């Protein structure tokens, strides 16, 4: 719901909705969180498919864990100190 509120406000006003009047709080974390909506949907599909095929939650958990790990590692910016 917060994602819908943030994007709706951003689309209508051009500004982010800030539920906390503290200037140190930046609602950009909600914008970053949008990537986890499709990620969780994909994990749900994988888990449901493997549960129905095998009757066990272990294969789905392992595949979903590997997929989430791959996604996070691939999306993490790394820097090398020279």
PyMOL commands that set and color helices and strands:
alter all, ss='L'
color gray80, all
select helices_A, chain A and resi 2-13+28-33+35-54+58-74
alter helices_A, ss='H'
color red, helices_A
deselect
rebuild
show_as cartoon
